[in-house]
């Protein structure tokens, strides 16, 4: 790495971290002014607030990394172009392709840090932040889904008509076991209630029926082919956590946790799996956002403008806004099942990557 590479790399990274610091500070101040009344209303100590903002800072810094590195590249390159440094570098025999080397090196550093933080570190902070916000800043959550069907084990299906997540009680419960396409066992109850001391469910007014006489014994080996009763303690493959507010909880999961959650939701046949798939795919595609944005930023701002650097910076912000808008639209479409999650995560990279390559053709190199 030559002296010129070190010079450009240092300027980009120092500007990047400075811009992150400034933006995070401004956002934290704005957020604090909006939530100060709630902090006071709940009589939170300064340590509770500090812990919340430590998690908030980590999340917002990771969220802003792609756009921040883009701003840093636009600012540094337009300043260099304004001082004719870019012209001098290219006139000395350095090709534009070689000129971009420290830019991609900076992108690699930021992308590697971003991937590690977004994959394993930030989700842990996000989990604590989301739990805190749902507890203090959001309205009380009520589980409103009805007629919940899910597969809890191979050939075993669970049904609950409705569930009260505050009383941890489900109504009109049934658990059915199939042998291929044939129903062989059914356990039903008027309601089920979670017993936190035992860590089990209590079934009220339950009835268990064996449909096929070939199956002479149930799981316990003690219950006849058909039986009923008032109370029965049992372990099910669900807990009250399955009925908690899961809004954006995928942001609080690491990549391995997302993989496990997606597998569980698909196995159960649950809805909403697209949101988790989009989040996982974005974790892998987001480092490449940084490469595309750095490439675009260097191309847009490398040419000297008589009007100064203002035009390049404004153009850079416009392109970044369009990129973020397009990314948001594709993610929304994927979560609703309109387009595949993998395509939604990579489509902005593909389209804007081609746009950047088309712009590159007009740069002397």
Buried (B, 14 or more C-beta within 10 A) or exposed (E): EEEBBEBBBEBBBEBBBEBBEEBBEEBBEEBEEEBEEEBEEEEBEEEBBEBBBEBBBBBBBBBBBBBBBBBBBBBBBBBBBBEEBBBEBBEEEBEBEBBBBBBBBBBBBBBEBBBEBBBBBBBBBBBBBBBBBBEBEEEEBEBEEEEBEBBBEEEBBBBBEBBBBEEBBBBBBBBBBBEEEEEBBBBBBEBBBBEEEEEBBBBBEBBBBBBEEEEEEBEEEEBEBEBEEEEBEBEBBBEBEBBBBBEEBBBBBBBEBBEEBBEBBEEBEBEEBBBBBBBBBBBBBBBBBBBBBBBBBBBBBBBBBEEEBEBBBEBBBEBBEEBBEBBEEBBEBBBEEEBBBBEBBBBBBEBBBEBBEEBBEEBEE
